[in-house]
Amino acid sequence: MPVNVSRKNILFEPDSSRVIARLLYTNKERSLDLIKLVMALTPKRQQEALTEVLRDYSKRHRSISKIFEKHFHKMADLLGPENIDPGSFTTSQKVL
């Protein structure tokens, strides 16, 4: 049975202002690399990066810092086998 299709000139394009603060976990190695990258930043650079991230996301998400910190706690299990103490992270590092 044939189906009649009527094409319209409507395009669906992404809207970068609509972002969902969802944990992106692709694999253990990538996550550990990101954690080590944040740990390697100087405190000044950590603060600059955190300010930039919060400026970009805080208008779109209520309590974005708490959301990011929850994401850190979900990833904390990866740190034990690497001999990294999750308690040694500053709040800024956890949020980043």
PyMOL Python script that loads the backbone (N, CA, C, O; Angstrom):
from pymol import cmd

cmd.read_pdbstr("""\
ATOM      1  N   MET A   1       0.836  -1.168   0.000  1.00  0.00           N
ATOM      2  CA  MET A   1       0.000   0.000   0.000  1.00  0.00           C
ATOM      3  C   MET A   1       0.888   1.241   0.000  1.00  0.00           C
ATOM      4  O   MET A   1       1.655   1.429   0.944  1.00  0.00           O
ATOM      5  N   PRO A   2       0.817   2.078  -0.999  1.00  0.00           N
ATOM      6  CA  PRO A   2       1.661   3.271  -1.073  1.00  0.00           C
ATOM      7  C   PRO A   2       1.248   4.325  -0.038  1.00  0.00           C
ATOM      8  O   PRO A   2       0.077   4.461   0.315  1.00  0.00           O
ATOM      9  N   VAL A   3       2.238   5.048   0.423  1.00  0.00           N
ATOM     10  CA  VAL A   3       2.022   6.123   1.398  1.00  0.00           C
ATOM     11  C   VAL A   3       2.315   7.449   0.707  1.00  0.00           C
ATOM     12  O   VAL A   3       3.354   7.608   0.067  1.00  0.00           O
ATOM     13  N   ASN A   4       1.418   8.371   0.836  1.00  0.00           N
ATOM     14  CA  ASN A   4       1.628   9.705   0.277  1.00  0.00           C
ATOM     15  C   ASN A   4       2.364  10.566   1.298  1.00  0.00           C
ATOM     16  O   ASN A   4       1.956  10.679   2.454  1.00  0.00           O
ATOM     17  N   VAL A   5       3.435  11.157   0.851  1.00  0.00           N
ATOM     18  CA  VAL A   5       4.245  12.007   1.724  1.00  0.00           C
ATOM     19  C   VAL A   5       4.236  13.417   1.163  1.00  0.00           C
ATOM     20  O   VAL A   5       4.451  13.639  -0.028  1.00  0.00           O
ATOM     21  N   SER A   6       3.982  14.353   2.047  1.00  0.00           N
ATOM     22  CA  SER A   6       3.978  15.751   1.652  1.00  0.00           C
ATOM     23  C   SER A   6       5.137  16.458   2.364  1.00  0.00           C
ATOM     24  O   SER A   6       5.091  16.635   3.581  1.00  0.00           O
ATOM     25  N   ARG A   7       6.145  16.853   1.642  1.00  0.00           N
ATOM     26  CA  ARG A   7       7.334  17.498   2.216  1.00  0.00           C
ATOM     27  C   ARG A   7       7.056  18.967   2.486  1.00  0.00           C
ATOM     28  O   ARG A   7       6.413  19.652   1.690  1.00  0.00           O
ATOM     29  N   LYS A   8       7.557  19.444   3.633  1.00  0.00           N
ATOM     30  CA  LYS A   8       7.430  20.848   4.010  1.00  0.00           C
ATOM     31  C   LYS A   8       8.824  21.472   4.076  1.00  0.00           C
ATOM     32  O   LYS A   8       9.821  20.755   4.172  1.00  0.00           O
ATOM     33  N   ASN A   9       8.896  22.765   4.028  1.00  0.00           N
ATOM     34  CA  ASN A   9      10.166  23.482   4.130  1.00  0.00           C
ATOM     35  C   ASN A   9      10.488  23.831   5.579  1.00  0.00           C
ATOM     36  O   ASN A   9      10.857  24.966   5.880  1.00  0.00           O
ATOM     37  N   ILE A  10      10.351  22.872   6.462  1.00  0.00           N
ATOM     38  CA  ILE A  10      10.638  23.084   7.885  1.00  0.00           C
ATOM     39  C   ILE A  10      11.923  22.346   8.229  1.00  0.00           C
ATOM     40  O   ILE A  10      12.081  21.172   7.893  1.00  0.00           O
ATOM     41  N   LEU A  11      12.837  23.033   8.898  1.00  0.00           N
ATOM     42  CA  LEU A  11      14.093  22.427   9.330  1.00  0.00           C
ATOM     43  C   LEU A  11      14.138  22.366  10.855  1.00  0.00           C
ATOM     44  O   LEU A  11      13.759  23.323  11.530  1.00  0.00           O
ATOM     45  N   PHE A  12      14.595  21.259  11.387  1.00  0.00           N
ATOM     46  CA  PHE A  12      14.820  21.124  12.814  1.00  0.00           C
ATOM     47  C   PHE A  12      16.316  21.283  13.063  1.00  0.00           C
ATOM     48  O   PHE A  12      17.122  20.492  12.573  1.00  0.00           O
ATOM     49  N   GLU A  13      16.677  22.300  13.821  1.00  0.00           N
ATOM     50  CA  GLU A  13      18.077  22.555  14.104  1.00  0.00           C
ATOM     51  C   GLU A  13      18.290  22.585  15.616  1.00  0.00           C
ATOM     52  O   GLU A  13      17.380  22.943  16.363  1.00  0.00           O
ATOM     53  N   PRO A  14      19.488  22.209  16.069  1.00  0.00           N
ATOM     54  CA  PRO A  14      19.747  22.199  17.513  1.00  0.00           C
ATOM     55  C   PRO A  14      19.765  23.607  18.097  1.00  0.00           C
ATOM     56  O   PRO A  14      20.143  24.565  17.424  1.00  0.00           O
ATOM     57  N   ASP A  15      19.356  23.717  19.342  1.00  0.00           N
ATOM     58  CA  ASP A  15      19.345  24.986  20.052  1.00  0.00           C
ATOM     59  C   ASP A  15      20.301  24.852  21.240  1.00  0.00           C
ATOM     60  O   ASP A  15      19.982  24.194  22.230  1.00  0.00           O
ATOM     61  N   SER A  16      21.465  25.473  21.134  1.00  0.00           N
ATOM     62  CA  SER A  16      22.485  25.322  22.177  1.00  0.00           C
ATOM     63  C   SER A  16      22.067  25.932  23.512  1.00  0.00           C
ATOM     64  O   SER A  16      22.715  25.682  24.529  1.00  0.00           O
ATOM     65  N   SER A  17      21.011  26.717  23.528  1.00  0.00           N
ATOM     66  CA  SER A  17      20.550  27.298  24.789  1.00  0.00           C
ATOM     67  C   SER A  17      19.706  26.295  25.579  1.00  0.00           C
ATOM     68  O   SER A  17      19.357  26.551  26.731  1.00  0.00           O
ATOM     69  N   ARG A  18      19.381  25.172  24.974  1.00  0.00           N
ATOM     70  CA  ARG A  18      18.584  24.138  25.640  1.00  0.00           C
ATOM     71  C   ARG A  18      19.465  22.917  25.855  1.00  0.00           C
ATOM     72  O   ARG A  18      19.537  22.021  25.014  1.00  0.00           O
ATOM     73  N   VAL A  19      20.118  22.906  26.977  1.00  0.00           N
ATOM     74  CA  VAL A  19      21.045  21.828  27.307  1.00  0.00           C
ATOM     75  C   VAL A  19      20.553  21.129  28.561  1.00  0.00           C
ATOM     76  O   VAL A  19      20.096  21.771  29.507  1.00  0.00           O
ATOM     77  N   ILE A  20      20.650  19.813  28.558  1.00  0.00           N
ATOM     78  CA  ILE A  20      20.267  19.039  29.737  1.00  0.00           C
ATOM     79  C   ILE A  20      21.541  18.672  30.486  1.00  0.00           C
ATOM     80  O   ILE A  20      22.492  18.166  29.890  1.00  0.00           O
ATOM     81  N   ALA A  21      21.561  18.921  31.772  1.00  0.00           N
ATOM     82  CA  ALA A  21      22.739  18.621  32.598  1.00  0.00           C
ATOM     83  C   ALA A  21      22.716  17.142  32.974  1.00  0.00           C
ATOM     84  O   ALA A  21      22.351  16.770  34.089  1.00  0.00           O
ATOM     85  N   ARG A  22      23.108  16.324  32.028  1.00  0.00           N
ATOM     86  CA  ARG A  22      23.088  14.879  32.215  1.00  0.00           C
ATOM     87  C   ARG A  22      24.515  14.369  32.282  1.00  0.00           C
ATOM     88  O   ARG A  22      25.395  14.876  31.587  1.00  0.00           O
ATOM     89  N   LEU A  23      24.740  13.377  33.108  1.00  0.00           N
ATOM     90  CA  LEU A  23      26.064  12.783  33.219  1.00  0.00           C
ATOM     91  C   LEU A  23      26.398  12.056  31.928  1.00  0.00           C
ATOM     92  O   LEU A  23      25.631  11.209  31.469  1.00  0.00           O
ATOM     93  N   LEU A  24      27.533  12.383  31.348  1.00  0.00           N
ATOM     94  CA  LEU A  24      27.997  11.707  30.145  1.00  0.00           C
ATOM     95  C   LEU A  24      29.130  10.779  30.531  1.00  0.00           C
ATOM     96  O   LEU A  24      30.246  11.219  30.808  1.00  0.00           O
ATOM     97  N   TYR A  25      28.834   9.501  30.544  1.00  0.00           N
ATOM     98  CA  TYR A  25      29.853   8.499  30.866  1.00  0.00           C
ATOM     99  C   TYR A  25      30.017   7.609  29.647  1.00  0.00           C
ATOM    100  O   TYR A  25      29.143   6.799  29.338  1.00  0.00           O
ATOM    101  N   THR A  26      31.141   7.761  28.954  1.00  0.00           N
ATOM    102  CA  THR A  26      31.372   6.933  27.775  1.00  0.00           C
ATOM    103  C   THR A  26      32.217   5.709  28.129  1.00  0.00           C
ATOM    104  O   THR A  26      31.909   4.592  27.713  1.00  0.00           O
ATOM    105  N   ASN A  27      33.280   5.930  28.896  1.00  0.00           N
ATOM    106  CA  ASN A  27      34.083   4.797  29.359  1.00  0.00           C
ATOM    107  C   ASN A  27      34.986   5.242  30.506  1.00  0.00           C
ATOM    108  O   ASN A  27      35.171   6.435  30.748  1.00  0.00           O
ATOM    109  N   LYS A  28      35.535   4.265  31.199  1.00  0.00           N
ATOM    110  CA  LYS A  28      36.343   4.520  32.390  1.00  0.00           C
ATOM    111  C   LYS A  28      37.590   5.352  32.063  1.00  0.00           C
ATOM    112  O   LYS A  28      37.914   6.291  32.789  1.00  0.00           O
ATOM    113  N   GLU A  29      38.277   5.016  30.990  1.00  0.00           N
ATOM    114  CA  GLU A  29      39.530   5.698  30.646  1.00  0.00           C
ATOM    115  C   GLU A  29      39.301   7.186  30.381  1.00  0.00           C
ATOM    116  O   GLU A  29      40.053   8.034  30.860  1.00  0.00           O
ATOM    117  N   ARG A  30      38.268   7.486  29.621  1.00  0.00           N
ATOM    118  CA  ARG A  30      37.966   8.894  29.310  1.00  0.00           C
ATOM    119  C   ARG A  30      37.643   9.663  30.583  1.00  0.00           C
ATOM    120  O   ARG A  30      38.104  10.789  30.775  1.00  0.00           O
ATOM    121  N   SER A  31      36.851   9.049  31.446  1.00  0.00           N
ATOM    122  CA  SER A  31      36.469   9.709  32.699  1.00  0.00           C
ATOM    123  C   SER A  31      37.680   9.951  33.582  1.00  0.00           C
ATOM    124  O   SER A  31      37.827  11.030  34.156  1.00  0.00           O
ATOM    125  N   LEU A  32      38.553   8.949  33.695  1.00  0.00           N
ATOM    126  CA  LEU A  32      39.762   9.125  34.504  1.00  0.00           C
ATOM    127  C   LEU A  32      40.680  10.190  33.910  1.00  0.00           C
ATOM    128  O   LEU A  32      41.288  10.966  34.647  1.00  0.00           O
ATOM    129  N   ASP A  33      40.782  10.231  32.600  1.00  0.00           N
ATOM    130  CA  ASP A  33      41.601  11.265  31.952  1.00  0.00           C
ATOM    131  C   ASP A  33      41.071  12.662  32.284  1.00  0.00           C
ATOM    132  O   ASP A  33      41.852  13.574  32.557  1.00  0.00           O
ATOM    133  N   LEU A  34      39.747  12.830  32.262  1.00  0.00           N
ATOM    134  CA  LEU A  34      39.160  14.131  32.592  1.00  0.00           C
ATOM    135  C   LEU A  34      39.401  14.498  34.056  1.00  0.00           C
ATOM    136  O   LEU A  34      39.706  15.648  34.373  1.00  0.00           O
ATOM    137  N   ILE A  35      39.264  13.523  34.936  1.00  0.00           N
ATOM    138  CA  ILE A  35      39.491  13.769  36.362  1.00  0.00           C
ATOM    139  C   ILE A  35      40.949  14.176  36.592  1.00  0.00           C
ATOM    140  O   ILE A  35      41.226  15.119  37.333  1.00  0.00           O
ATOM    141  N   LYS A  36      41.867  13.467  35.960  1.00  0.00           N
ATOM    142  CA  LYS A  36      43.297  13.791  36.120  1.00  0.00           C
ATOM    143  C   LYS A  36      43.622  15.159  35.522  1.00  0.00           C
ATOM    144  O   LYS A  36      44.471  15.883  36.043  1.00  0.00           O
ATOM    145  N   LEU A  37      42.955  15.506  34.441  1.00  0.00           N
ATOM    146  CA  LEU A  37      43.149  16.822  33.826  1.00  0.00           C
ATOM    147  C   LEU A  37      42.733  17.929  34.788  1.00  0.00           C
ATOM    148  O   LEU A  37      43.443  18.923  34.940  1.00  0.00           O
ATOM    149  N   VAL A  38      41.592  17.758  35.434  1.00  0.00           N
ATOM    150  CA  VAL A  38      41.120  18.757  36.401  1.00  0.00           C
ATOM    151  C   VAL A  38      42.093  18.835  37.579  1.00  0.00           C
ATOM    152  O   VAL A  38      42.398  19.926  38.061  1.00  0.00           O
ATOM    153  N   MET A  39      42.575  17.689  38.040  1.00  0.00           N
ATOM    154  CA  MET A  39      43.511  17.681  39.176  1.00  0.00           C
ATOM    155  C   MET A  39      44.827  18.382  38.832  1.00  0.00           C
ATOM    156  O   MET A  39      45.478  18.951  39.708  1.00  0.00           O
ATOM    157  N   ALA A  40      45.213  18.338  37.565  1.00  0.00           N
ATOM    158  CA  ALA A  40      46.484  18.933  37.149  1.00  0.00           C
ATOM    159  C   ALA A  40      46.414  20.448  36.983  1.00  0.00           C
ATOM    160  O   ALA A  40      47.451  21.107  36.911  1.00  0.00           O
ATOM    161  N   LEU A  41      45.217  21.004  36.923  1.00  0.00           N
ATOM    162  CA  LEU A  41      45.075  22.456  36.765  1.00  0.00           C
ATOM    163  C   LEU A  41      45.536  23.181  38.025  1.00  0.00           C
ATOM    164  O   LEU A  41      45.392  22.668  39.134  1.00  0.00           O
ATOM    165  N   THR A  42      46.082  24.358  37.849  1.00  0.00           N
ATOM    166  CA  THR A  42      46.444  25.181  39.002  1.00  0.00           C
ATOM    167  C   THR A  42      45.148  25.659  39.657  1.00  0.00           C
ATOM    168  O   THR A  42      44.112  25.733  38.995  1.00  0.00           O
ATOM    169  N   PRO A  43      45.196  25.984  40.951  1.00  0.00           N
ATOM    170  CA  PRO A  43      43.982  26.495  41.597  1.00  0.00           C
ATOM    171  C   PRO A  43      43.394  27.716  40.886  1.00  0.00           C
ATOM    172  O   PRO A  43      42.174  27.866  40.808  1.00  0.00           O
ATOM    173  N   LYS A  44      44.255  28.577  40.373  1.00  0.00           N
ATOM    174  CA  LYS A  44      43.770  29.763  39.663  1.00  0.00           C
ATOM    175  C   LYS A  44      43.027  29.360  38.393  1.00  0.00           C
ATOM    176  O   LYS A  44      41.954  29.892  38.105  1.00  0.00           O
ATOM    177  N   ARG A  45      43.597  28.417  37.630  1.00  0.00           N
ATOM    178  CA  ARG A  45      42.967  27.967  36.388  1.00  0.00           C
ATOM    179  C   ARG A  45      41.669  27.201  36.681  1.00  0.00           C
ATOM    180  O   ARG A  45      40.710  27.288  35.915  1.00  0.00           O
ATOM    181  N   GLN A  46      41.643  26.454  37.787  1.00  0.00           N
ATOM    182  CA  GLN A  46      40.422  25.760  38.196  1.00  0.00           C
ATOM    183  C   GLN A  46      39.301  26.770  38.441  1.00  0.00           C
ATOM    184  O   GLN A  46      38.169  26.579  37.997  1.00  0.00           O
ATOM    185  N   GLN A  47      39.632  27.834  39.147  1.00  0.00           N
ATOM    186  CA  GLN A  47      38.635  28.852  39.456  1.00  0.00           C
ATOM    187  C   GLN A  47      38.150  29.544  38.191  1.00  0.00           C
ATOM    188  O   GLN A  47      36.958  29.813  38.042  1.00  0.00           O
ATOM    189  N   GLU A  48      39.075  29.833  37.279  1.00  0.00           N
ATOM    190  CA  GLU A  48      38.694  30.463  36.009  1.00  0.00           C
ATOM    191  C   GLU A  48      37.760  29.553  35.208  1.00  0.00           C
ATOM    192  O   GLU A  48      36.744  30.004  34.680  1.00  0.00           O
ATOM    193  N   ALA A  49      38.117  28.269  35.125  1.00  0.00           N
ATOM    194  CA  ALA A  49      37.292  27.311  34.382  1.00  0.00           C
ATOM    195  C   ALA A  49      35.930  27.144  35.038  1.00  0.00           C
ATOM    196  O   ALA A  49      34.911  27.083  34.350  1.00  0.00           O
ATOM    197  N   LEU A  50      35.908  27.071  36.355  1.00  0.00           N
ATOM    198  CA  LEU A  50      34.647  26.921  37.077  1.00  0.00           C
ATOM    199  C   LEU A  50      33.751  28.137  36.861  1.00  0.00           C
ATOM    200  O   LEU A  50      32.549  27.994  36.639  1.00  0.00           O
ATOM    201  N   THR A  51      34.330  29.320  36.924  1.00  0.00           N
ATOM    202  CA  THR A  51      33.564  30.550  36.691  1.00  0.00           C
ATOM    203  C   THR A  51      32.955  30.543  35.300  1.00  0.00           C
ATOM    204  O   THR A  51      31.796  30.919  35.122  1.00  0.00           O
ATOM    205  N   GLU A  52      33.731  30.118  34.319  1.00  0.00           N
ATOM    206  CA  GLU A  52      33.255  30.067  32.942  1.00  0.00           C
ATOM    207  C   GLU A  52      32.113  29.048  32.780  1.00  0.00           C
ATOM    208  O   GLU A  52      31.106  29.339  32.135  1.00  0.00           O
ATOM    209  N   VAL A  53      32.273  27.877  33.358  1.00  0.00           N
ATOM    210  CA  VAL A  53      31.236  26.840  33.271  1.00  0.00           C
ATOM    211  C   VAL A  53      29.955  27.297  33.961  1.00  0.00           C
ATOM    212  O   VAL A  53      28.862  27.149  33.414  1.00  0.00           O
ATOM    213  N   LEU A  54      30.093  27.849  35.159  1.00  0.00           N
ATOM    214  CA  LEU A  54      28.909  28.301  35.891  1.00  0.00           C
ATOM    215  C   LEU A  54      28.215  29.453  35.176  1.00  0.00           C
ATOM    216  O   LEU A  54      26.986  29.532  35.170  1.00  0.00           O
ATOM    217  N   ARG A  55      28.993  30.345  34.576  1.00  0.00           N
ATOM    218  CA  ARG A  55      28.408  31.457  33.826  1.00  0.00           C
ATOM    219  C   ARG A  55      27.592  30.927  32.649  1.00  0.00           C
ATOM    220  O   ARG A  55      26.521  31.450  32.339  1.00  0.00           O
ATOM    221  N   ASP A  56      28.100  29.896  32.004  1.00  0.00           N
ATOM    222  CA  ASP A  56      27.409  29.339  30.834  1.00  0.00           C
ATOM    223  C   ASP A  56      26.162  28.540  31.199  1.00  0.00           C
ATOM    224  O   ASP A  56      25.184  28.551  30.452  1.00  0.00           O
ATOM    225  N   TYR A  57      26.182  27.849  32.335  1.00  0.00           N
ATOM    226  CA  TYR A  57      25.102  26.915  32.642  1.00  0.00           C
ATOM    227  C   TYR A  57      24.143  27.355  33.743  1.00  0.00           C
ATOM    228  O   TYR A  57      23.016  26.864  33.795  1.00  0.00           O
ATOM    229  N   SER A  58      24.549  28.252  34.614  1.00  0.00           N
ATOM    230  CA  SER A  58      23.710  28.579  35.772  1.00  0.00           C
ATOM    231  C   SER A  58      22.391  29.249  35.395  1.00  0.00           C
ATOM    232  O   SER A  58      21.409  29.131  36.128  1.00  0.00           O
ATOM    233  N   LYS A  59      22.357  29.940  34.278  1.00  0.00           N
ATOM    234  CA  LYS A  59      21.103  30.584  33.860  1.00  0.00           C
ATOM    235  C   LYS A  59      20.098  29.565  33.340  1.00  0.00           C
ATOM    236  O   LYS A  59      18.891  29.804  33.370  1.00  0.00           O
ATOM    237  N   ARG A  60      20.597  28.433  32.866  1.00  0.00           N
ATOM    238  CA  ARG A  60      19.724  27.415  32.285  1.00  0.00           C
ATOM    239  C   ARG A  60      19.343  26.321  33.273  1.00  0.00           C
ATOM    240  O   ARG A  60      18.360  25.609  33.062  1.00  0.00           O
ATOM    241  N   HIS A  61      20.113  26.181  34.351  1.00  0.00           N
ATOM    242  CA  HIS A  61      19.880  25.088  35.298  1.00  0.00           C
ATOM    243  C   HIS A  61      19.925  25.596  36.722  1.00  0.00           C
ATOM    244  O   HIS A  61      20.892  26.229  37.144  1.00  0.00           O
ATOM    245  N   ARG A  62      18.879  25.313  37.444  1.00  0.00           N
ATOM    246  CA  ARG A  62      18.852  25.649  38.862  1.00  0.00           C
ATOM    247  C   ARG A  62      19.796  24.699  39.600  1.00  0.00           C
ATOM    248  O   ARG A  62      19.799  23.502  39.314  1.00  0.00           O
ATOM    249  N   SER A  63      20.570  25.188  40.512  1.00  0.00           N
ATOM    250  CA  SER A  63      21.488  24.384  41.338  1.00  0.00           C
ATOM    251  C   SER A  63      22.456  23.567  40.492  1.00  0.00           C
ATOM    252  O   SER A  63      22.679  22.390  40.773  1.00  0.00           O
ATOM    253  N   ILE A  64      23.027  24.167  39.474  1.00  0.00           N
ATOM    254  CA  ILE A  64      23.930  23.438  38.585  1.00  0.00           C
ATOM    255  C   ILE A  64      25.157  22.917  39.327  1.00  0.00           C
ATOM    256  O   ILE A  64      25.661  21.844  38.997  1.00  0.00           O
ATOM    257  N   SER A  65      25.643  23.651  40.314  1.00  0.00           N
ATOM    258  CA  SER A  65      26.803  23.187  41.080  1.00  0.00           C
ATOM    259  C   SER A  65      26.485  21.878  41.788  1.00  0.00           C
ATOM    260  O   SER A  65      27.310  20.965  41.809  1.00  0.00           O
ATOM    261  N   LYS A  66      25.308  21.785  42.362  1.00  0.00           N
ATOM    262  CA  LYS A  66      24.908  20.553  43.055  1.00  0.00           C
ATOM    263  C   LYS A  66      24.748  19.398  42.075  1.00  0.00           C
ATOM    264  O   LYS A  66      25.085  18.258  42.396  1.00  0.00           O
ATOM    265  N   ILE A  67      24.240  19.683  40.896  1.00  0.00           N
ATOM    266  CA  ILE A  67      24.101  18.643  39.869  1.00  0.00           C
ATOM    267  C   ILE A  67      25.474  18.110  39.490  1.00  0.00           C
ATOM    268  O   ILE A  67      25.669  16.897  39.409  1.00  0.00           O
ATOM    269  N   PHE A  68      26.436  19.017  39.254  1.00  0.00           N
ATOM    270  CA  PHE A  68      27.782  18.597  38.884  1.00  0.00           C
ATOM    271  C   PHE A  68      28.452  17.826  40.029  1.00  0.00           C
ATOM    272  O   PHE A  68      29.185  16.867  39.790  1.00  0.00           O
ATOM    273  N   GLU A  69      28.201  18.244  41.252  1.00  0.00           N
ATOM    274  CA  GLU A  69      28.797  17.547  42.390  1.00  0.00           C
ATOM    275  C   GLU A  69      28.213  16.135  42.526  1.00  0.00           C
ATOM    276  O   GLU A  69      28.933  15.199  42.874  1.00  0.00           O
ATOM    277  N   LYS A  70      26.926  15.980  42.255  1.00  0.00           N
ATOM    278  CA  LYS A  70      26.312  14.643  42.259  1.00  0.00           C
ATOM    279  C   LYS A  70      26.953  13.765  41.186  1.00  0.00           C
ATOM    280  O   LYS A  70      27.179  12.574  41.400  1.00  0.00           O
ATOM    281  N   HIS A  71      27.244  14.364  40.032  1.00  0.00           N
ATOM    282  CA  HIS A  71      27.918  13.613  38.967  1.00  0.00           C
ATOM    283  C   HIS A  71      29.291  13.143  39.443  1.00  0.00           C
ATOM    284  O   HIS A  71      29.701  12.020  39.150  1.00  0.00           O
ATOM    285  N   PHE A  72      29.998  14.000  40.174  1.00  0.00           N
ATOM    286  CA  PHE A  72      31.303  13.608  40.711  1.00  0.00           C
ATOM    287  C   PHE A  72      31.163  12.404  41.632  1.00  0.00           C
ATOM    288  O   PHE A  72      31.947  11.459  41.546  1.00  0.00           O
ATOM    289  N   HIS A  73      30.177  12.433  42.504  1.00  0.00           N
ATOM    290  CA  HIS A  73      29.997  11.333  43.460  1.00  0.00           C
ATOM    291  C   HIS A  73      29.636  10.029  42.744  1.00  0.00           C
ATOM    292  O   HIS A  73      29.982   8.948  43.220  1.00  0.00           O
ATOM    293  N   LYS A  74      28.949  10.123  41.617  1.00  0.00           N
ATOM    294  CA  LYS A  74      28.652   8.918  40.830  1.00  0.00           C
ATOM    295  C   LYS A  74      29.931   8.329  40.234  1.00  0.00           C
ATOM    296  O   LYS A  74      30.025   7.119  40.031  1.00  0.00           O
ATOM    297  N   MET A  75      30.908   9.183  39.956  1.00  0.00           N
ATOM    298  CA  MET A  75      32.156   8.739  39.354  1.00  0.00           C
ATOM    299  C   MET A  75      33.219   8.375  40.393  1.00  0.00           C
ATOM    300  O   MET A  75      34.279   7.869  40.026  1.00  0.00           O
ATOM    301  N   ALA A  76      32.963   8.618  41.660  1.00  0.00           N
ATOM    302  CA  ALA A  76      33.963   8.419  42.709  1.00  0.00           C
ATOM    303  C   ALA A  76      34.449   6.979  42.792  1.00  0.00           C
ATOM    304  O   ALA A  76      35.583   6.739  43.206  1.00  0.00           O
ATOM    305  N   ASP A  77      33.620   6.022  42.409  1.00  0.00           N
ATOM    306  CA  ASP A  77      34.043   4.619  42.444  1.00  0.00           C
ATOM    307  C   ASP A  77      35.218   4.331  41.519  1.00  0.00           C
ATOM    308  O   ASP A  77      35.959   3.373  41.741  1.00  0.00           O
ATOM    309  N   LEU A  78      35.393   5.136  40.498  1.00  0.00           N
ATOM    310  CA  LEU A  78      36.510   4.949  39.571  1.00  0.00           C
ATOM    311  C   LEU A  78      37.849   5.317  40.204  1.00  0.00           C
ATOM    312  O   LEU A  78      38.901   4.874  39.743  1.00  0.00           O
ATOM    313  N   LEU A  79      37.808   6.123  41.253  1.00  0.00           N
ATOM    314  CA  LEU A  79      39.039   6.674  41.821  1.00  0.00           C
ATOM    315  C   LEU A  79      39.779   5.688  42.724  1.00  0.00           C
ATOM    316  O   LEU A  79      41.008   5.721  42.788  1.00  0.00           O
ATOM    317  N   GLY A  80      39.061   4.818  43.417  1.00  0.00           N
ATOM    318  CA  GLY A  80      39.673   3.865  44.345  1.00  0.00           C
ATOM    319  C   GLY A  80      40.768   3.022  43.718  1.00  0.00           C
ATOM    320  O   GLY A  80      41.885   2.991  44.235  1.00  0.00           O
ATOM    321  N   PRO A  81      40.475   2.331  42.606  1.00  0.00           N
ATOM    322  CA  PRO A  81      41.517   1.510  41.970  1.00  0.00           C
ATOM    323  C   PRO A  81      42.722   2.322  41.475  1.00  0.00           C
ATOM    324  O   PRO A  81      43.794   1.762  41.249  1.00  0.00           O
ATOM    325  N   GLU A  82      42.552   3.607  41.310  1.00  0.00           N
ATOM    326  CA  GLU A  82      43.643   4.482  40.859  1.00  0.00           C
ATOM    327  C   GLU A  82      44.408   5.088  42.040  1.00  0.00           C
ATOM    328  O   GLU A  82      45.313   5.900  41.850  1.00  0.00           O
ATOM    329  N   ASN A  83      44.035   4.685  43.261  1.00  0.00           N
ATOM    330  CA  ASN A  83      44.643   5.216  44.490  1.00  0.00           C
ATOM    331  C   ASN A  83      44.471   6.736  44.603  1.00  0.00           C
ATOM    332  O   ASN A  83      45.374   7.442  45.052  1.00  0.00           O
ATOM    333  N   ILE A  84      43.317   7.216  44.195  1.00  0.00           N
ATOM    334  CA  ILE A  84      42.986   8.634  44.316  1.00  0.00           C
ATOM    335  C   ILE A  84      41.874   8.741  45.337  1.00  0.00           C
ATOM    336  O   ILE A  84      40.831   8.102  45.195  1.00  0.00           O
ATOM    337  N   ASP A  85      42.088   9.548  46.369  1.00  0.00           N
ATOM    338  CA  ASP A  85      41.092   9.713  47.430  1.00  0.00           C
ATOM    339  C   ASP A  85      40.061  10.753  47.016  1.00  0.00           C
ATOM    340  O   ASP A  85      40.406  11.921  46.830  1.00  0.00           O
ATOM    341  N   PRO A  86      38.784  10.343  46.867  1.00  0.00           N
ATOM    342  CA  PRO A  86      37.750  11.313  46.493  1.00  0.00           C
ATOM    343  C   PRO A  86      37.614  12.448  47.511  1.00  0.00           C
ATOM    344  O   PRO A  86      37.165  13.539  47.158  1.00  0.00           O
ATOM    345  N   GLY A  87      37.996  12.207  48.767  1.00  0.00           N
ATOM    346  CA  GLY A  87      37.925  13.236  49.793  1.00  0.00           C
ATOM    347  C   GLY A  87      38.977  14.312  49.643  1.00  0.00           C
ATOM    348  O   GLY A  87      38.894  15.360  50.284  1.00  0.00           O
ATOM    349  N   SER A  88      39.972  14.063  48.798  1.00  0.00           N
ATOM    350  CA  SER A  88      41.046  15.046  48.618  1.00  0.00           C
ATOM    351  C   SER A  88      40.682  16.142  47.618  1.00  0.00           C
ATOM    352  O   SER A  88      41.440  17.097  47.447  1.00  0.00           O
ATOM    353  N   PHE A  89      39.547  16.018  46.965  1.00  0.00           N
ATOM    354  CA  PHE A  89      39.132  17.006  45.965  1.00  0.00           C
ATOM    355  C   PHE A  89      38.495  18.214  46.640  1.00  0.00           C
ATOM    356  O   PHE A  89      37.741  18.082  47.604  1.00  0.00           O
ATOM    357  N   THR A  90      38.809  19.375  46.121  1.00  0.00           N
ATOM    358  CA  THR A  90      38.133  20.592  46.580  1.00  0.00           C
ATOM    359  C   THR A  90      36.747  20.635  45.945  1.00  0.00           C
ATOM    360  O   THR A  90      36.467  19.891  45.005  1.00  0.00           O
ATOM    361  N   THR A  91      35.896  21.493  46.451  1.00  0.00           N
ATOM    362  CA  THR A  91      34.558  21.644  45.867  1.00  0.00           C
ATOM    363  C   THR A  91      34.654  22.059  44.401  1.00  0.00           C
ATOM    364  O   THR A  91      33.897  21.574  43.561  1.00  0.00           O
ATOM    365  N   SER A  92      35.586  22.957  44.103  1.00  0.00           N
ATOM    366  CA  SER A  92      35.768  23.395  42.715  1.00  0.00           C
ATOM    367  C   SER A  92      36.136  22.223  41.812  1.00  0.00           C
ATOM    368  O   SER A  92      35.607  22.096  40.708  1.00  0.00           O
ATOM    369  N   GLN A  93      37.036  21.372  42.279  1.00  0.00           N
ATOM    370  CA  GLN A  93      37.441  20.219  41.484  1.00  0.00           C
ATOM    371  C   GLN A  93      36.271  19.256  41.282  1.00  0.00           C
ATOM    372  O   GLN A  93      36.105  18.698  40.197  1.00  0.00           O
ATOM    373  N   LYS A  94      35.471  19.063  42.313  1.00  0.00           N
ATOM    374  CA  LYS A  94      34.320  18.160  42.193  1.00  0.00           C
ATOM    375  C   LYS A  94      33.324  18.691  41.174  1.00  0.00           C
ATOM    376  O   LYS A  94      32.788  17.928  40.371  1.00  0.00           O
ATOM    377  N   VAL A  95      33.077  19.978  41.204  1.00  0.00           N
ATOM    378  CA  VAL A  95      32.110  20.580  40.289  1.00  0.00           C
ATOM    379  C   VAL A  95      32.626  20.547  38.850  1.00  0.00           C
ATOM    380  O   VAL A  95      31.864  20.298  37.916  1.00  0.00           O
ATOM    381  N   LEU A  96      33.928  20.798  38.678  1.00  0.00           N
ATOM    382  CA  LEU A  96      34.500  20.742  37.327  1.00  0.00           C
ATOM    383  C   LEU A  96      34.478  19.320  36.814  1.00  0.00           C
ATOM    384  O   LEU A  96      34.917  19.061  35.694  1.00  0.00           O
TER     385      LEU A  96
END
""", "prot")
cmd.dss("prot")
cmd.show_as("cartoon", "prot")
cmd.util.cbc("prot")
cmd.orient("prot")
